Amino acid sequence: MRRVARTVRAQSDLDDILTRMTGRSPTAADRFAAEFDARCALLAGQPKMGRPRDDLAPGLRSVVIDRHVLFYRFDDATVTVVRIVHGSRDVDALVWDD
């Protein structure tokens, strides 16, 4: 089983998402955090389950969590969460090197 890591940018994305959600609905924020953790655990065992996103950056993949998209890369030892962005964002404009 691979370990799951987050880039500094991904951690900042997650913190921002949870802060915004908590202001509106603490229950929704808790639900999102639990779904995020569950999806990361699933990716640790099945990293190819996400959609390939080589159109954005080599080796990048994505999965959807609620209205957000989790972008990640993986190797033999680690799944690295690169970004977590709202689905309405222009992902072509984001920087993928961290």
Summary of the structure (lengths in Angstrom):
residues: 98
radius of gyration: 12.9
end to end distance: 23.9
largest distance: 38.9
contacts: 266
relative contact order: 0.22
helix: 44%
strand: 28%
